[in-house]
Amino acid sequence: MADEGEGNLAEERNQIKQLQSDIARKREQLERLKQRKIAFDEELKQRNTELSIIKEEHKSTQKKAQKTSQYGDAQKKAEAESHFMSEQVHSFLQDRIPAMAPSQEEPDGVDQGAADFKENVGEDPNKQNLHDTVLVSYVNLSGDKKDDDYKVTYRIDGSITVADLLKDACSYWGCSRHDYTLCKIDNDEPKDLAGNMEDHLQDESILSPQEHSHLHLVRKADMDIFKDRPRQKDRKSEVQEDLAEEGKKLMTLKLGLGNVAAEHVTEPFVEALKAWPGVYKLLKKRNRKHDMQKWLRTRLSDFLVFGVLIIFSIACFFLRSEIENYLLRFGVENALVVGIPNETSTGIFLEMEDVSTVGAAEQYLRGCFDFQLFNPQSTLRKFYTPVGDIRFRVQKAALKTCTRPEIPASFARSCRYVEVSSSTQDEKELLFDDDTLPELAQLLMNVSGNPTTFRKSTVATDEIWGKNGALYSGSGYSFWFPINPSNLANLTTKMGELDWLWPQWLTGDTRMLAVEFTLANYHAGGYVSTVLLLEIFPSGASRFTAVLLPFHLAKTSGDITADVLDIFRWIIIIGYLCLYKVWRTCEDYVRDGFSGLRYVLSPAGLLDAASIGLFIALQYWRSSKVKPVEPMSSSNSQHFVSYSRWASWEEMAAIGEAVLVFLLIVRYTTLLRFYPPVYRFFVLFSKSFRVGLYYLAIFVPVAASTIFFANCLYGPYVEAYSTWVKSLMSFVSVLQNVVDIDALYEASPVWTLFYVTYCYLVLFCFFVNGFLAITAYAYFEVELTEHSDPKYERWSPSSWFQISDMFAKFCCYPLDGCKVLS
């Protein structure tokens, strides 16, 4: 039993070992299968990637094949259409021009050139060529009116007689051959061919090979009148002048020598518009200048050079305008002109625009002005620093002879001029009251100048335009004192010390008081030349205004960069515009048979000359003008240093740069005339401007009468019409339909209703819109006569390839340039 149990145990052990080995073997197989699965998955992923790539390539190939097929179909269709149109046009020309018609005796399939060559081989070289066509003119003499002269060309051969031609011509024009006859011009004299009806047309006695093949169909009853007409050569030239440009294009060849005879054939679509005479005449007489392609002289180098010059000029303009001039001016205007409540030395707040009398002006100077300028706690002093000197200056009107000298002596008063100028200004020494002499002596000890002595204007002081149109010079009675920070260290008020002066200075003969000083803003890096102008009118009314001109003295980084760009602008303007372009363009004009002055006096030449002159003037100003000294060190007991002239010059230089950019941009647009829409715009502007000048002959008298009427009606009551200049500006506002009806109604209720109605109906509804109508009609005319359909007249791919080829040539020969295709 024991042996049997051990045998079973050994057998079970073997089975267990066998099972364990089977499990290990299967695990190994499982691992191998997992590895193969991973390998298959990677291969599947790779195959899927390759499949997607192949699909994309297949789609791309299909699209290319589809595009190629579509392009091929479109190309074949275009070629078929082109071939069909060519055949139709050729057939039309053969039907229309007898000289181009194929010979009836010519067999099909035989080349005409070869046939003509075969026929001419062996001919006698001394044999003269005979006419194969004849031009017949139908002459209808209509008395004093313009004679009708129609033409038709016939193909003839050796068998055609004069009678045959007369029969066909009369049938063509619907007249009787018994009433008409053919005649020829022999030595400028009409010759009747009634006796040569059986002669052949190619006979030398009828149509000589040495003369034009031209006969006239004339009524027999009018032969005597026709013979008495002027020489036919003059008659023919008159007819040529009456032909439209399109009518001169269709010609009839004679003898194959290139000589032509005009055959007036109007386009069919033009003839279809005979029911509308205006449009018909416009199209019949039109002259499409763009067909001549006069702008082919424009070169690619012009586009590049003018483009670079515009970019440099705009860059210089912005680089020199880095300082915020508006902010500099706005801060001073907000503090002095508008004013800040509670910032006043007298406790009375008064804005500058509220000043209407001399007393109010004195109150403003003692209050708001004194606090803002001399008090270190003011808003103005927190951001601006007074530098240099402050000057007080008045101008007085001189005595004149009164308009009514016959007034009794007891009522007579002295008369003075209304405005002050170099000839009407009082220059005598002023006499102050005795009780003010101590204050005057004290003032002279602390200031420069003298309020009683007249001083001439200095170069640095600019003229000042007043609100009433007067121009005030820099002269007058003046005194000044320094207002640098060191001088104002211990001051909080100053104007109260001058209260005694105003009654002596601001008298009835005073016309102007100017307070001039300079403010510095170190945050913005600039200065403000400030002039407070008090205008005193003879009526006693006053007006206070401020003239604020920002400027800067030290060069900024933008100024330095702009100076470098100016060097390149010098090279372009002098080297290219002034020398090379003038020489090259004049040479082109001379080559075309014109004078070189044609370019100099053309609009393009005048624009170039204006740009060159303006640039040289700006550069001369910058190099010749010496900058004044810094305001901090400008205090001078001998002369007051004003910066108003320098500030005005700086402002004008900026305006000059802007005008230069404008001229260059306009000149650049003239180069774009090869593009049809731009060309039509120039034609539109030219036509509108020319017609507008004629329209001004009607508009200007009406405008002048309206201004005169409004000035007479509202001049004494409304400030906007108080002077001729203001009346003109108000009239311009009326044209824009902007009218202050309330002010006009208060002045004159009855006349205002008539005036407003007249301005609206006559000026605004009719005359102003007349300019718009002129432009609209000019646009209609230009679109009708100059329009090009881009579907048929656009550039072909070969034209664009020529442009790229020209650009390549320009890169190799930049000065030689190239011509732009149209």
Order of alpha helices (4+ residues) and beta strands (2+ residues): alpha-alpha-beta-beta-alpha-beta-beta-beta-alpha-alpha-beta-beta-alpha-alpha-alpha-alpha-alpha-alpha-alpha-beta-beta-beta-alpha-beta-beta-beta-beta-alpha-beta-beta-beta-alpha-alpha-alpha-alpha-alpha-alpha-alpha-alpha-alpha-alpha-alpha-alpha
